[in-house]
Amino acid sequence: MDIDQLRDRLADSLLTALTILLVVMLFVVAPLQAQGIFAFQVFELVLALFLVGGVFFMSGSRWAVIAMLVALSMIVTGAILRIRSPSILDLNLFAASWLIMGVTMGWVVARATFAPGRITYHRVIGAVLLYLTVAVVFASLYTFVGTLEPKAFSGMIVEDSPALASRLIYFSFATMTTTGYGDVAPVDPIARSLCNLEAIFGQLYPATLLARLVTLELAHREKD
């Protein structure tokens, strides 16, 4: 069995595996890292390596792996700078790395999830993965806005801190789901515009997702 056949066979399963991996990073590692436990900063880097490997294997695209490796190198560089002398530079490096990883993974996952063919359990999970990935992309964009304008958000300061990732993830999902607890709010016009875009995506995505998956399943049944 060559690499292409193995990729076709395991592509759907990888969607579930990557989803579990990202869920652990967002909802387990990030909060524990916010508690100041250094080991989980290292664990985040290890999980990022698995993400890179999974995305490369699933896509088979050298451009995807180049993008993920560039992102990974940014994470490593940012981690070294944070240890030596924390600054806005390493914060922006982390944000840029997760932006690149998020966009690349989103592209790969969307192609696999919404490709023609039978809709399996793994592809439904892949749609959830895409939803989580978009939240990560917006969290990265909020970081850039917060570093450029320190008062962009009321109730949250974007500064180099182990707790920042957890705060941004919390705010991103609160915005996407339009929960709006009110403890953190955008003040800067650019931040508000990004929040509007994320909220609109969060409302339209489930309906669009269901319509697309149903259409793909019906088309597959007609062929059979």
C-alpha positions as CSV (number, residue, x, y, z in Angstrom):
1,M,0.0,0.0,0.0
2,D,1.6,3.3,-1.1
3,I,1.3,6.7,0.7
4,D,-1.7,7.9,-1.4
5,Q,-3.7,4.8,-0.7
6,L,-2.9,5.0,3.0
7,R,-3.9,8.7,3.0
8,D,-7.3,7.9,1.3
9,R,-7.9,5.2,3.9
10,L,-7.1,7.2,7.0
11,A,-8.1,10.7,5.9
12,D,-11.6,10.6,7.5
13,S,-10.2,9.1,10.8
14,L,-7.6,11.9,10.9
15,L,-10.4,14.5,11.0
16,T,-11.6,13.0,14.3
17,A,-8.0,12.6,15.6
18,L,-7.2,16.3,14.8
19,T,-10.4,17.4,16.4
20,I,-9.6,15.6,19.7
21,L,-6.1,17.1,19.6
22,L,-7.3,20.6,19.1
23,V,-10.0,20.2,21.8
24,V,-7.3,19.1,24.3
25,M,-5.1,22.1,23.3
26,L,-8.0,24.7,23.6
27,F,-9.9,23.4,26.6
28,V,-7.3,21.5,28.7
29,V,-3.8,22.7,27.9
30,A,-4.6,26.4,27.6
31,P,-6.4,26.7,30.9
32,L,-3.7,24.7,32.7
33,Q,-1.0,26.9,31.0
34,A,-2.9,29.9,32.4
35,Q,-2.3,28.5,35.9
36,G,1.4,29.1,35.3
37,I,2.3,25.4,34.9
38,F,5.4,25.5,32.6
39,A,5.1,21.8,31.6
40,F,1.9,22.6,29.7
41,Q,3.7,25.2,27.6
42,V,6.1,22.4,26.5
43,F,3.1,20.1,26.0
44,E,1.5,22.7,23.7
45,L,4.6,22.6,21.5
46,V,4.4,18.7,21.4
47,L,0.7,18.8,20.4
48,A,1.5,21.4,17.7
49,L,4.0,19.0,16.2
50,F,1.3,16.3,16.0
51,L,-1.0,18.9,14.3
52,V,1.6,19.7,11.7
53,G,2.1,16.0,11.0
54,G,-1.6,15.3,10.8
55,V,-2.3,18.2,8.5
56,F,0.6,17.3,6.2
57,F,-0.4,13.6,6.0
58,M,-4.0,14.5,5.3
59,S,-3.3,17.1,2.6
60,G,-0.4,15.7,0.8
61,S,0.5,19.2,-0.2
62,R,4.0,20.5,0.2
63,W,2.7,24.0,0.5
64,A,0.6,23.0,3.5
65,V,3.6,21.4,5.3
66,I,5.8,24.4,4.5
67,A,3.2,26.7,6.0
68,M,2.8,24.6,9.1
69,L,6.6,24.3,9.5
70,V,6.9,28.1,9.3
71,A,4.3,28.4,11.9
72,L,6.0,25.8,14.1
73,S,9.3,27.7,13.8
74,M,7.5,30.8,14.9
75,I,6.2,29.0,18.0
76,V,9.7,27.8,18.9
77,T,11.2,31.2,18.4
78,G,8.5,32.9,20.4
79,A,8.9,30.4,23.2
80,I,12.7,31.0,23.3
81,L,12.2,34.8,23.3
82,R,9.5,34.5,26.1
83,I,12.0,32.6,28.3
84,R,14.8,35.1,27.7
85,S,12.9,38.4,27.6
86,P,9.1,38.5,27.3
87,S,8.0,41.2,24.9
88,I,5.4,42.1,22.3
89,L,7.5,40.5,19.6
90,D,7.1,36.9,20.9
91,L,3.4,37.6,21.4
92,N,3.0,38.6,17.8
93,L,5.1,35.6,16.7
94,F,2.7,33.3,18.6
95,A,-0.3,35.0,17.1
96,A,1.2,34.8,13.5
97,S,2.0,31.2,14.0
98,W,-1.5,30.2,15.1
99,L,-3.0,32.4,12.3
100,I,-0.9,30.4,9.7
101,M,-1.7,27.1,11.3
102,G,-5.4,28.0,11.6
103,V,-5.8,29.1,8.0
104,T,-3.8,26.1,6.6
105,M,-5.6,23.6,8.7
106,G,-9.0,25.2,7.9
107,W,-8.3,24.9,4.2
108,V,-7.2,21.2,4.5
109,V,-10.1,20.3,6.7
110,A,-12.7,22.1,4.6
111,R,-11.5,20.2,1.5
112,A,-11.7,16.8,3.3
113,T,-15.0,17.5,5.0
114,F,-17.0,19.0,2.1
115,A,-15.5,16.8,-0.7
116,P,-18.0,14.7,-2.7
117,G,-18.8,11.3,-1.4
118,R,-20.6,9.6,1.5
119,I,-21.0,11.7,4.7
120,T,-19.4,9.7,7.5
121,Y,-19.2,10.2,11.2
122,H,-15.6,11.4,10.8
123,R,-16.6,14.1,8.3
124,V,-19.3,15.4,10.6
125,I,-16.6,15.7,13.3
126,G,-14.4,17.4,10.7
127,A,-17.1,20.1,10.3
128,V,-16.8,20.7,14.1
129,L,-13.0,20.9,13.7
130,L,-13.4,23.6,11.1
131,Y,-15.6,25.5,13.4
132,L,-13.0,25.3,16.2
133,T,-10.3,26.3,13.8
134,V,-12.1,29.5,12.8
135,A,-12.3,30.5,16.4
136,V,-8.5,30.0,16.7
137,V,-8.0,32.2,13.6
138,F,-10.1,35.0,15.2
139,A,-8.2,34.7,18.5
140,S,-5.0,35.3,16.6
141,L,-6.5,38.4,14.9
142,Y,-7.6,39.7,18.3
143,T,-4.1,39.4,19.5
144,F,-2.8,41.6,16.7
145,V,-5.4,44.2,17.4
146,G,-4.7,44.2,21.1
147,T,-1.0,44.6,20.6
148,L,-1.5,47.6,18.3
149,E,-4.1,49.2,20.5
150,P,-3.8,48.3,24.2
151,K,-7.3,49.6,25.0
152,A,-9.0,47.7,22.1
153,F,-10.9,45.5,24.6
154,S,-12.6,46.4,27.8
155,G,-11.9,43.8,30.5
156,M,-9.0,42.2,28.7
157,I,-5.4,43.4,28.2
158,V,-3.4,41.8,25.5
159,E,-0.1,41.3,27.1
160,D,2.6,38.5,27.1
161,S,1.2,36.2,29.7
162,P,0.7,32.4,30.0
163,A,-3.0,33.2,30.7
164,L,-3.5,35.2,27.5
165,A,-4.3,32.2,25.2
166,S,-7.0,31.0,27.5
167,R,-8.6,34.5,27.7
168,L,-8.5,35.0,23.9
169,I,-10.0,31.5,23.3
170,Y,-12.7,32.3,25.8
171,F,-13.5,35.6,24.2
172,S,-13.4,34.2,20.7
173,F,-15.9,31.4,21.5
174,A,-18.1,33.8,23.4
175,T,-18.2,36.0,20.4
176,M,-18.8,33.2,17.8
177,T,-21.6,31.7,19.8
178,T,-23.0,35.3,20.6
179,T,-23.0,34.3,24.3
180,G,-21.8,37.8,25.3
181,Y,-21.3,37.5,29.1
182,G,-20.3,41.2,29.1
183,D,-17.0,40.7,31.1
184,V,-15.0,41.4,27.9
185,A,-16.1,43.7,25.2
186,P,-14.5,45.2,22.0
187,V,-13.9,49.0,22.1
188,D,-11.7,49.6,19.1
189,P,-13.5,49.9,15.7
190,I,-11.3,47.2,14.2
191,A,-11.9,44.9,17.1
192,R,-15.7,45.4,16.8
193,S,-15.6,44.7,13.1
194,L,-13.8,41.4,13.7
195,C,-16.3,40.5,16.4
196,N,-19.2,41.2,14.0
197,L,-17.6,39.0,11.3
198,E,-17.0,36.1,13.8
199,A,-20.6,36.4,15.2
200,I,-22.1,36.3,11.7
201,F,-20.0,33.3,10.8
202,G,-21.1,31.6,14.0
203,Q,-24.7,32.1,13.1
204,L,-24.5,31.2,9.4
205,Y,-22.1,28.2,9.7
206,P,-24.5,25.6,11.3
207,A,-27.2,26.3,8.7
208,T,-24.8,26.3,5.8
209,L,-23.1,23.2,7.1
210,L,-26.2,21.2,7.4
211,A,-27.4,22.2,3.9
212,R,-24.0,21.2,2.4
213,L,-23.7,17.9,4.2
214,V,-27.3,16.9,3.3
215,T,-26.7,17.8,-0.4
216,L,-23.5,15.7,-0.5
217,E,-25.2,12.7,1.1
218,L,-28.2,12.9,-1.3
219,A,-25.8,13.2,-4.3
220,H,-23.9,10.1,-3.1
221,R,-27.1,8.1,-2.7
222,E,-28.3,9.0,-6.2
223,K,-25.0,7.7,-7.6
224,D,-25.5,4.4,-5.8
